[in-house]
Amino acid sequence: MSPRRADVRPAFVPQLHEVRCEHETPAGMVRVYWERNDGAVTLQVAAPENLAGNIMLEALWRFEDGRSERPLESGSWWCAERG
């Protein structure tokens, strides 16, 4: 994998209410935070602009637009289990 590429693959473990983590890459720091809210999850990602990659959700999860994968970028998204 390129030093300018990283994929974020959050695991929404049912027993956890929130998770915060960070990882230093050659392109800079990547920070991920998620929190459960009424059965859904709010996912926040902070990543350097010059870092390529994807944010990939587990098989049963989707972003609010129905996708399970999106390009790596800083932002906040609502995620829910696919019914």
C-alpha distance (Angstrom), angle and dihedral (degrees) to the residues before:
residue distance angle dihedral
M1 . . .
S2 3.79 . .
P3 3.83 117.5 .
R4 3.83 86.4 -125.5
R5 3.81 93.0 56.7
A6 3.80 131.5 76.5
D7 3.79 133.5 162.7
V8 3.80 122.4 -148.0
R9 3.82 114.0 -147.3
P10 3.80 109.4 175.1
A11 3.81 117.6 -161.8
F12 3.80 109.4 -149.3
V13 3.82 95.8 -151.6
P14 3.84 107.8 -161.2
Q15 3.83 93.7 -138.4
L16 3.82 93.0 57.4
H17 3.80 125.6 78.2
E18 3.81 96.4 -166.2
V19 3.79 141.0 0.6
R20 3.80 131.2 -162.4
C21 3.80 123.2 -174.1
E22 3.77 141.5 154.8
H23 3.78 137.3 -165.4
E24 3.79 130.2 -166.3
T25 3.82 113.1 -132.4
P26 3.82 127.6 -178.6
A27 3.83 86.2 -102.3
G28 3.82 93.5 51.5
M29 3.79 141.6 -85.8
V30 3.82 122.5 -27.8
R31 3.80 115.3 -159.6
V32 3.81 125.7 -169.4
Y33 3.79 127.8 -174.3
W34 3.78 129.5 172.0
E35 3.79 133.6 177.6
R36 3.80 133.4 -174.9
N37 3.82 117.3 -120.1
D38 3.83 121.1 177.9
G39 3.80 95.4 -33.7
A40 3.80 94.9 -42.4
V41 3.80 130.3 87.2
T42 3.79 129.9 -128.7
L43 3.81 108.9 -146.3
Q44 3.80 121.8 -163.3
V45 3.81 123.3 -172.2
A46 3.80 129.3 -177.1
A47 3.81 114.1 -170.3
P48 3.82 135.2 160.8
E49 3.81 113.0 -95.7
N50 3.81 91.4 -126.9
L51 3.83 92.9 57.2
A52 3.81 116.9 97.6
G53 3.78 124.3 -156.3
N54 3.79 144.3 93.2
I55 3.78 140.5 -87.8
M56 3.80 106.0 -132.9
L57 3.79 124.1 -171.7
E58 3.80 125.5 -152.6
A59 3.83 117.3 -92.9
L60 3.82 97.8 -91.1
W61 3.82 96.3 44.5
R62 3.82 130.8 85.3
F63 3.80 137.4 -177.3
E64 3.82 116.4 -117.9
D65 3.83 89.4 -92.5
G66 3.83 91.6 57.6
R67 3.80 96.7 -106.6
S68 3.80 123.6 124.2
E69 3.81 94.7 -157.4
R70 3.79 135.3 41.9
P71 3.82 136.3 168.2
L72 3.79 115.7 -81.7
E73 3.79 109.7 -96.7
S74 3.78 138.7 133.7
G75 3.78 114.4 -87.2
S76 3.77 148.9 97.2
W77 3.81 125.4 -95.0
W78 3.78 138.9 -179.7
C79 3.81 112.9 -129.4
A80 3.80 130.0 -170.7
E81 3.78 138.4 179.8
R82 3.76 113.6 -97.7
G83 3.79 109.3 -110.7
